[in-house]
Amino acid sequence: MLSNRFWRVTGWLLVCLAAATPLFAFAPSQQSAQGSTSPVFLNAEEVATGFASATGVTNAGDTRLFVTEAAGLIRIVLADGTVLATPFLDISDRVAVGFQGGLLSLAFHPNYTSNGYFYVYYTHENGSQLYSRLSRFTVTADPNIANPASEQIVLTLSQPFGDNNGGDLHFGPDGYLYLSTGDGGDFGDPANNGQRTDTLLGKLLRLDVNGGGNPAECDAAGLYTIPANNPLVDGAGGACDEIWAIGLRNPWRFSFDRSTGDLYIGDVGEFTREEINFAPASSSGGENYGWRCWEGTQPGPVITGCGPAGNYDMPIFDYDHGANGCAVTGGYVYRGTAWPQLQGVYVFADFCSGNFWTISGNPIDGWDVQFQGKILPSFSSPSGFGEGVDGELYVILFDNTATRSLYRITVRPPVFLPLVTRS
């Protein structure tokens, strides 16, 4: 007969395995991580519903949340979850919603409370030509209504195909506006836009929208100037001075850690890999994230003229297509107060599978990745994350019906198996 001690030890091992399951459920091809942290188990609670083809969520420095919809609407969600019937902005008359198009992102100026400026990035069609626009709008005297006639087009990109438009906007800790652009689409980036520096496609751009500095370079009509310390500034033609980083395919969502200033980019892959890229706050720009030479940590579709992995800034995590998903939705580092165990942890998901992951750590000690699985209802497509003014995290779902929901990220306790004692 086995002793009580055996069953107690066996029960303890089962408890540990149950708690550790999320640590080992991700694809084995991830980059190795050093060190360890206590497991965090994500959950989510519904905040508001009734959104159609939602693409993102953000705040304007107060308790309201602003949800962008692909059709060209920005909706306001009050602190109690009420969704205002009248949109904050309606530019559906100028937005082209086609494949991977529409109103893609929104960023409020750091001085929004005094100047009323906010910026949007959307696709626009003129005849048969598709463009991406970065535009500035102004709020009216009513803080819940913006003026659609106040549009000032800041930057225009001609899109060679209908996909890979990128599409995120954020003001960085330095006060400059960052814009992620896709490579323009089609298989294998046929024009090699990701690696070329004479185009704004397939890049992370850094713009001064406050005036001063060097004039715009690769968009001659652009209403912005070039920060003097952008990595490619040369005062001459050739490389686009707007560029901060290159080698991106479709950086749908990126974010800055509001505490450290570190940068995280979720770059959507083609047929094999999805990746999370990283740059520390101390970066002076100039990173090359590899596309089309590399797709995640694997060779890309076109490797002619490419160098080894050591020549590029490899992702801190990548995963393969299949059960894991097929299109990464980059997230945020949690800096709220409701869930201390989540503090400093990066949360992201996959649009296709609805799977979630968390990443903690740093470039020196290594990265710890936890697979969280599906924390939202079945058939959910997380299209964007956002922060409340208090640092709490939200995720919005995408669907072409007006039933999709906004969720707040929460934490649940681990589920332990009961100890079994036998004589």
Backbone hydrogen bonds in HBPLUS format (Angstrom, degrees):
<---DONOR---> <-ACCEPTOR-->    atom                        ^
c    i                          cat <-CA-CA->   ^        H-A-AA   ^      H-
h    n   atom  resd res      DA  || num        DHA   H-A  angle D-A-AA Bond
n    s   type  num  typ     dist DA aas  dist angle  dist       angle   num
A0008-ARG N   A0004-ASN O   2.94 MM   4  6.20 152.9  2.02 152.3 160.7     1
A0009-VAL N   A0005-ARG O   2.95 MM   4  6.14 163.0  1.97 153.0 157.0     2
A0010-THR N   A0006-PHE O   2.83 MM   4  6.07 162.1  1.86 151.7 157.4     3
A0011-GLY N   A0007-TRP O   2.85 MM   4  5.92 158.9  1.90 141.8 147.6     4
A0012-TRP N   A0008-ARG O   2.97 MM   4  6.21 152.3  2.04 142.9 150.5     5
A0013-LEU N   A0009-VAL O   2.96 MM   4  6.29 153.3  2.03 150.4 157.3     6
A0014-LEU N   A0010-THR O   3.03 MM   4  6.31 154.8  2.09 149.5 156.2     7
A0015-VAL N   A0011-GLY O   3.02 MM   4  6.29 152.8  2.09 146.4 153.7     8
A0016-CYS N   A0012-TRP O   3.00 MM   4  6.32 159.3  2.05 148.0 153.1     9
A0017-LEU N   A0013-LEU O   2.88 MM   4  6.15 160.1  1.92 150.9 156.4    10
A0018-ALA N   A0014-LEU O   2.90 MM   4  6.07 156.0  1.96 147.3 153.8    11
A0019-ALA N   A0015-VAL O   2.98 MM   4  6.23 156.4  2.03 150.3 156.5    12
A0020-ALA N   A0016-CYS O   2.86 MM   4  5.98 141.7  2.01 143.6 154.9    13
A0021-THR N   A0017-LEU O   3.06 MM   4  5.95 120.5  2.43 142.6 153.1    14
A0023-LEU N   A0020-ALA O   2.78 MM   3  5.42 144.4  1.90 124.1 135.1    15
A0024-PHE N   A0021-THR O   3.06 MM   3  5.67 157.1  2.11 120.2 126.3    16
A0371-PHE N   A0022-PRO O   2.82 MM 349  4.91 146.1  1.94 156.1 147.2    17
A0030-GLN N   A0027-ALA O   3.36 MM   3  6.26 157.3  2.41 128.8 128.3    18
A0412-ARG N   A0041-PHE O   2.80 MM 371  5.54 166.2  1.81 160.2 165.1    19
A0043-ASN N   A0410-THR O   2.85 MM 367  4.86 150.1  1.94 128.5 124.0    20
A0410-THR N   A0043-ASN O   2.84 MM 367  4.86 176.4  1.84 126.0 126.6    21
A0045-GLU N   A0408-ARG O   2.95 MM 363  5.31 154.5  2.01 145.9 154.0    22
A0408-ARG N   A0045-GLU O   2.81 MM 363  5.31 162.6  1.84 154.0 156.7    23
A0047-VAL N   A0406-LEU O   2.74 MM 359  5.54 174.7  1.74 159.6 158.3    24
A0048-ALA N   A0406-LEU O   3.36 MM 358  5.20 158.6  2.41 132.1 136.0    25
A0406-LEU N   A0048-ALA O   2.76 MM 358  5.20 163.7  1.78 153.2 153.9    26
A0050-GLY N   A0404-ARG O   3.01 MM 354  5.53 122.0  2.35 133.0 149.4    27
A0051-PHE N   A0404-ARG O   3.06 MM 353  4.91 175.2  2.06 137.2 137.6    28
A0404-ARG N   A0051-PHE O   3.00 MM 353  4.91 140.2  2.16 155.6 146.5    29
A0053-SER N   A0399-ASP O   2.32 MM 346  4.66 151.5  1.39 163.6 157.9    30
A0070-ALA N   A0053-SER O   2.84 MM  17  5.58 171.3  1.85 152.9 153.8    31
A0055-THR N   A0068-THR O   2.80 MM  13  5.55 162.7  1.82 143.4 148.5    32
A0068-THR N   A0056-GLY O   3.03 MM  12  5.30 153.7  2.10 130.8 139.2    33
A0058-THR N   A0066-PHE O   3.01 MM   8  5.34 145.5  2.13 137.4 148.2    34
A0066-PHE N   A0058-THR O   2.79 MM   8  5.34 164.6  1.82 158.1 161.2    35
A0065-LEU N   A0077-VAL O   2.92 MM  12  5.01 159.6  1.96 146.2 152.7    36
A0077-VAL N   A0065-LEU O   2.77 MM  12  5.01 162.6  1.80 152.6 155.6    37
A0067-VAL N   A0075-ARG O   2.81 MM   8  5.05 160.3  1.85 148.5 154.2    38
A0075-ARG N   A0067-VAL O   2.77 MM   8  5.05 163.4  1.80 151.9 153.3    39
A0069-GLU N   A0073-LEU O   2.79 MM   4  5.19 154.9  1.85 165.7 164.3    40
A0072-GLY N   A0069-GLU O   2.96 MM   3  5.84 168.8  1.97 130.0 133.8    41
A0103-LEU N   A0070-ALA O   2.90 MM  33  4.50 155.1  1.96 113.5 120.9    42
A0091-ILE N   A0072-GLY O   2.84 MM  19  4.94 172.6  1.84 148.3 148.9    43
A0074-ILE N   A0089-LEU O   2.94 MM  15  5.14 146.2  2.05 149.7 150.7    44
A0088-PHE N   A0074-ILE O   2.73 MM  14  5.37 142.0  1.87 156.2 166.5    45
A0084-LEU N   A0076-ILE O   3.03 MM   8  5.70 153.5  2.10 155.2 163.2    46
A0078-LEU N   A0082-THR O   2.79 MM   4  5.22 165.2  1.81 158.9 159.6    47
A0081-GLY N   A0078-LEU O   2.89 MM   3  5.34 163.5  1.92 122.5 124.7    48
A0146-ALA N   A0088-PHE O   2.74 MM  58  5.61 156.5  1.80 160.5 158.2    49
A0094-ARG N   A0091-ILE O   3.05 MM   3  5.80 171.5  2.06 123.8 126.3    50
A0096-ALA N   A0123-THR O   2.77 MM  27  5.40 173.3  1.78 137.2 139.2    51
A0101-GLY N   A0098-GLY O   2.83 MM   3  5.01 157.6  1.88 135.4 131.2    52
A0123-THR N   A0102-GLY O   3.11 MM  21  5.26 145.7  2.23 122.1 132.0    53
A0104-LEU N   A0121-TYR O   2.87 MM  17  5.69 153.4  1.94 155.1 163.9    54
A0121-TYR N   A0105-SER O   3.19 MM  16  5.38 151.6  2.27 134.5 136.4    55
A0107-ALA N   A0119-TYR O   2.87 MM  12  5.21 152.9  1.94 150.4 155.7    56
A0119-TYR N   A0107-ALA O   2.76 MM  12  5.21 169.2  1.77 157.6 161.2    57
A0109-HIS N   A0117-TYR O   3.15 MM   8  5.64 165.8  2.18 139.6 141.8    58
A0112-TYR N   A0109-HIS O   2.87 MM   3  4.86 139.1  2.03 127.2 121.2    59
A0114-SER N   A0111-ASN O   2.95 MM   3  5.61 145.6  2.07 116.9 126.5    60
A0115-ASN N   A0111-ASN O   2.88 MM   4  6.06 164.7  1.91 160.1 165.1    61
A0116-GLY N   A0112-TYR O   2.81 MM   4  4.60 148.6  1.91 124.1 131.1    62
A0139-VAL N   A0116-GLY O   3.03 MM  23  5.25 150.3  2.12 138.5 147.6    63
A0118-PHE N   A0137-PHE O   3.07 MM  19  5.51 152.9  2.15 146.4 149.6    64
A0137-PHE N   A0118-PHE O   2.84 MM  19  5.51 164.3  1.87 163.9 168.7    65
A0120-VAL N   A0135-SER O   2.92 MM  15  5.48 155.6  1.98 151.5 159.6    66
A0135-SER N   A0120-VAL O   2.92 MM  15  5.48 164.8  1.94 159.6 164.6    67
A0122-TYR N   A0133-ARG O   2.95 MM  11  5.40 152.5  2.03 147.2 155.5    68
A0133-ARG N   A0122-TYR O   2.71 MM  11  5.40 171.4  1.72 169.2 171.9    69
A0124-HIS N   A0131-TYR O   2.74 MM   7  5.11 160.3  1.78 143.0 149.1    70
A0131-TYR N   A0124-HIS O   2.69 MM   7  5.11 159.1  1.73 163.8 170.0    71
A0126-ASN N   A0129-GLN O   2.91 MM   3  5.39 165.6  1.93 160.4 163.1    72
A0129-GLN N   A0126-ASN O   3.18 MM   3  5.39 158.3  2.22 127.4 125.2    73
A0159-GLN N   A0130-LEU O   2.89 MM  29  5.45 171.0  1.90 149.9 149.8    74
A0132-SER N   A0157-LEU O   2.77 MM  25  4.98 154.5  1.83 143.8 152.5    75
A0157-LEU N   A0132-SER O   2.83 MM  25  4.98 160.8  1.86 149.4 154.8    76
A0134-LEU N   A0155-LEU O   2.91 MM  21  5.05 163.2  1.94 152.1 153.0    77
A0154-VAL N   A0134-LEU O   2.68 MM  20  5.41 148.2  1.78 148.0 158.8    78
A0155-LEU N   A0134-LEU O   3.14 MM  21  5.05 152.5  2.22 137.9 141.0    79
A0136-ARG N   A0152-GLN O   2.83 MM  16  5.10 163.0  1.86 143.0 147.9    80
A0152-GLN N   A0136-ARG O   2.89 MM  16  5.10 146.9  2.00 145.1 154.5    81
A0147-ASN N   A0138-THR O   2.98 MM   9  5.94 174.6  1.98 164.3 164.2    82
A0140-THR N   A0145-ILE O   2.94 MM   5  5.92 170.7  1.95 151.9 152.5    83
A0145-ILE N   A0142-ASP O   2.99 MM   3  5.48 165.9  2.01 128.0 127.7    84
A0150-SER N   A0147-ASN O   3.06 MM   3  5.47 164.7  2.09 116.1 120.1    85
A0223-LEU N   A0154-VAL O   2.84 MM  69  4.52 144.9  1.96 121.2 132.7    86
A0184-GLY N   A0164-ASN O   3.33 MM  20  5.29 157.6  2.39 147.1 144.8    87
A0167-GLY N   A0180-SER O   2.95 MM  13  5.58 161.7  1.99 134.4 140.5    88
A0180-SER N   A0168-ASP O   3.06 MM  12  5.36 159.1  2.10 145.6 151.5    89
A0170-HIS N   A0178-TYR O   3.08 MM   8  5.35 154.4  2.15 147.0 152.1    90
A0178-TYR N   A0170-HIS O   2.78 MM   8  5.35 173.0  1.78 158.1 160.6    91
A0172-GLY N   A0176-TYR O   2.84 MM   4  5.62 158.4  1.89 167.7 170.5    92
A0175-GLY N   A0172-GLY O   2.95 MM   3  5.37 166.9  1.97 118.5 121.4    93
A0177-LEU N   A0207-LEU O   2.91 MM  30  5.16 154.5  1.97 159.9 158.4    94
A0207-LEU N   A0177-LEU O   2.81 MM  30  5.16 170.5  1.82 153.8 157.0    95
A0179-LEU N   A0205-LEU O   3.06 MM  26  5.07 150.1  2.15 127.2 135.5    96
A0205-LEU N   A0179-LEU O   2.78 MM  26  5.07 173.9  1.78 153.8 154.1    97
A0181-THR N   A0203-LYS O   2.90 MM  22  5.33 171.1  1.90 159.5 161.0    98
A0202-GLY N   A0182-GLY O   2.67 MM  20  4.41 134.7  1.87 107.0 106.8    99
A0183-ASP N   A0249-ARG O   2.80 MM  66  5.17 148.3  1.90 157.9 151.7   100
A0192-ASN N   A0189-ASP O   2.79 MM   3  5.22 161.2  1.82 123.5 128.9   101
A0195-GLN N   A0192-ASN O   3.23 MM   3  5.77 136.3  2.43 110.7 119.9   102
A0196-ARG N   A0192-ASN O   3.13 MM   4  6.30 143.8  2.27 150.3 161.2   103
A0247-GLY N   A0194-GLY O   2.80 MM  53  4.47 149.1  1.90 146.4 141.2   104
A0240-CYS N   A0197-THR O   2.69 MM  43  5.99 156.3  1.75 179.0 171.2   105
A0248-LEU N   A0202-GLY O   3.22 MM  46  4.74 162.3  2.26 132.7 128.3   106
A0204-LEU N   A0245-ALA O   2.99 MM  41  5.07 155.8  2.05 141.3 141.0   107
A0244-TRP N   A0204-LEU O   2.72 MM  40  5.46 156.6  1.77 159.9 161.2   108
A0245-ALA N   A0204-LEU O   3.14 MM  41  5.07 151.0  2.23 137.5 141.3   109
A0206-ARG N   A0242-GLU O   2.91 MM  36  5.72 163.0  1.94 165.9 170.2   110
A0208-ASP N   A0225-THR O   2.97 MM  17  5.11 163.7  2.00 161.2 156.2   111
A0225-THR N   A0208-ASP O   2.91 MM  17  5.11 162.8  1.94 144.7 150.4   112
A0226-ILE N   A0214-ASN O   2.78 MM  12  4.94 153.4  1.85 130.4 139.7   113
A0222-GLY N   A0219-ASP O   2.77 MM   3  5.15 164.1  1.80 123.1 126.3   114
A0230-ASN N   A0227-PRO O   3.14 MM   3  5.62 160.8  2.18 123.6 121.3   115
A0233-VAL N   A0230-ASN O   3.28 MM   3  5.64 171.4  2.29 118.4 120.5   116
A0243-ILE N   A0240-CYS O   3.22 MM   3  5.96 168.7  2.23 121.3 124.3   117
A0286-GLY N   A0244-TRP O   2.67 MM  42  5.73 175.1  1.67 173.6 173.3   118
A0246-ILE N   A0287-GLU O   2.86 MM  41  6.27 165.1  1.88 163.9 165.0   119
A0289-TYR N   A0246-ILE O   2.98 MM  43  6.32 167.9  1.99 140.2 137.5   120
A0291-TRP N   A0247-GLY O   3.07 MM  44  4.52 144.4  2.20 123.4 112.7   121
A0252-TRP N   A0250-ASN O   2.71 MM   2  5.59 123.0  2.04 118.0 100.9   122
A0268-VAL N   A0250-ASN O   3.14 MM  18  5.14 170.9  2.14 123.4 121.6   123
A0266-GLY N   A0253-ARG O   2.91 MM  13  5.57 166.2  1.93 163.2 167.8   124
A0255-SER N   A0264-TYR O   2.92 MM   9  5.51 151.2  2.00 155.1 162.8   125
A0264-TYR N   A0255-SER O   2.97 MM   9  5.51 165.5  1.99 164.6 168.5   126
A0257-ASP N   A0262-ASP O   2.79 MM   5  5.23 160.2  1.83 152.6 159.5   127
A0261-GLY N   A0257-ASP O   2.72 MM   4  4.89 150.3  1.81 141.8 150.2   128
A0263-LEU N   A0279-ALA O   2.82 MM  16  5.08 178.5  1.82 166.6 166.4   129
A0279-ALA N   A0263-LEU O   2.97 MM  16  5.08 148.9  2.07 141.5 144.1   130
A0265-ILE N   A0277-ASN O   2.89 MM  12  4.92 161.5  1.92 134.4 138.4   131
A0277-ASN N   A0265-ILE O   2.74 MM  12  4.92 164.7  1.76 151.8 154.4   132
A0267-ASP N   A0275-GLU O   3.01 MM   8  5.52 155.1  2.07 148.4 155.9   133
A0275-GLU N   A0267-ASP O   3.39 MM   8  5.52 169.0  2.40 153.5 154.9   134
A0321-HIS N   A0272-THR O   3.00 MM  49  5.38 131.8  2.23 141.3 144.3   135
A0274-GLU N   A0319-TYR O   2.89 MM  45  5.41 152.7  1.96 153.8 162.8   136
A0319-TYR N   A0274-GLU O   2.94 MM  45  5.41 147.6  2.04 143.2 153.4   137
A0276-ILE N   A0317-PHE O   2.85 MM  41  5.39 154.3  1.91 167.1 167.9   138
A0316-ILE N   A0276-ILE O   2.92 MM  40  5.98 142.3  2.06 159.5 170.6   139
A0283-SER N   A0280-PRO O   2.95 MM   3  5.50 167.1  1.97 120.2 123.6   140
A0313-ASP N   A0288-ASN O   2.73 MM  25  5.61 177.6  1.73 156.0 156.8   141
A0293-CYS N   A0290-GLY O   2.79 MM   3  5.51 120.5  2.15 146.7 149.0   142
A0294-TRP N   A0290-GLY O   2.89 MM   4  4.84 150.7  1.98 111.7 118.1   143
A0300-GLY N   A0293-CYS O   2.64 MM   7  4.68 163.3  1.67 127.5 121.3   144
A0295-GLU N   A0298-GLN O   2.81 MM   3  5.39 161.4  1.85 158.8 164.8   145
A0298-GLN N   A0295-GLU O   3.17 MM   3  5.39 161.2  2.21 122.9 125.5   146
A0306-CYS N   A0303-ILE O   3.06 MM   3  5.20 156.7  2.12 131.4 127.6   147
A0311-ASN N   A0308-PRO O   2.96 MM   3  5.74 166.6  1.98 124.2 128.7   148
A0312-TYR N   A0309-ALA O   2.99 MM   3  5.56 167.5  2.01 121.8 125.5   149
A0322-GLY N   A0325-GLY O   3.21 MM   3  5.44 140.7  2.37 141.8 147.6   150
A0325-GLY N   A0322-GLY O   3.10 MM   3  5.44 133.0  2.33 105.7 117.0   151
A0351-PHE N   A0327-ALA O   2.76 MM  24  5.42 159.0  1.80 172.7 165.2   152
A0329-THR N   A0349-ALA O   2.80 MM  20  5.29 175.4  1.80 147.4 145.7   153
A0349-ALA N   A0329-THR O   3.23 MM  20  5.29 172.6  2.24 147.4 149.7   154
A0332-TYR N   A0347-VAL O   3.18 MM  15  5.62 125.6  2.49 146.0 153.9   155
A0347-VAL N   A0332-TYR O   2.84 MM  15  5.62 164.1  1.87 151.9 152.5   156
A0334-TYR N   A0345-VAL O   2.85 MM  11  5.57 165.4  1.88 146.7 146.4   157
A0344-GLY N   A0334-TYR O   2.99 MM  10  5.48 162.8  2.02 163.7 158.7   158
A0342-LEU N   A0339-TRP O   2.90 MM   3  5.54 160.0  1.94 122.2 128.9   159
A0343-GLN N   A0340-PRO O   3.07 MM   3  5.21 162.6  2.10 109.0 114.4   160
A0345-VAL N   A0342-LEU O   3.06 MM   3  5.51 152.5  2.14 145.5 141.2   161
A0346-TYR N   A0359-ILE O   2.81 MM  13  5.01 167.4  1.83 161.0 156.7   162
A0359-ILE N   A0346-TYR O   2.84 MM  13  5.01 150.1  1.93 139.6 148.8   163
A0348-PHE N   A0357-TRP O   3.20 MM   9  5.62 165.4  2.22 148.7 150.5   164
A0357-TRP N   A0348-PHE O   2.99 MM   9  5.62 159.9  2.03 149.4 150.2   165
A0350-ASP N   A0355-ASN O   2.91 MM   5  5.50 136.3  2.10 155.0 162.0   166
A0354-GLY N   A0350-ASP O   2.95 MM   4  5.34 146.7  2.07 137.8 147.3   167
A0356-PHE N   A0373-GLY O   2.84 MM  17  5.29 138.9  2.01 125.9 135.4   168
A0372-GLN N   A0356-PHE O   2.76 MM  16  5.02 157.3  1.81 142.9 143.2   169
A0358-THR N   A0370-GLN O   2.92 MM  12  5.20 148.2  2.03 144.4 153.4   170
A0370-GLN N   A0358-THR O   2.85 MM  12  5.20 163.5  1.88 151.6 156.2   171
A0360-SER N   A0368-ASP O   2.91 MM   8  5.22 157.2  1.96 147.3 155.0   172
A0368-ASP N   A0360-SER O   2.75 MM   8  5.22 169.2  1.76 154.5 158.3   173
A0362-ASN N   A0366-GLY O   2.99 MM   4  5.40 149.9  2.09 138.7 139.6   174
A0366-GLY N   A0362-ASN O   2.84 MM   4  5.40 140.3  1.99 150.7 160.1   175
A0398-PHE N   A0381-SER O   2.92 MM  17  5.45 152.2  2.00 144.2 152.2   176
A0383-SER N   A0396-ILE O   2.98 MM  13  6.04 152.5  2.06 152.5 161.4   177
A0396-ILE N   A0384-GLY O   2.90 MM  12  5.52 162.0  1.93 162.6 168.1   178
A0386-GLY N   A0394-TYR O   2.92 MM   8  5.18 145.2  2.05 139.0 140.8   179
A0394-TYR N   A0386-GLY O   2.81 MM   8  5.18 150.0  1.89 158.1 161.7   180
A0388-GLY N   A0392-GLU O   2.85 MM   4  5.29 154.5  1.91 151.7 159.4   181
A0391-GLY N   A0388-GLY O   2.93 MM   3  5.19 167.1  1.94 115.5 118.3   182
A0409-ILE N   A0393-LEU O   2.88 MM  16  5.46 167.0  1.89 139.4 143.7   183
A0395-VAL N   A0407-TYR O   2.87 MM  12  5.32 153.5  1.94 144.7 152.1   184
A0407-TYR N   A0395-VAL O   2.88 MM  12  5.32 172.8  1.89 160.3 162.7   185
A0397-LEU N   A0405-SER O   3.17 MM   8  5.78 150.8  2.26 160.2 169.0   186
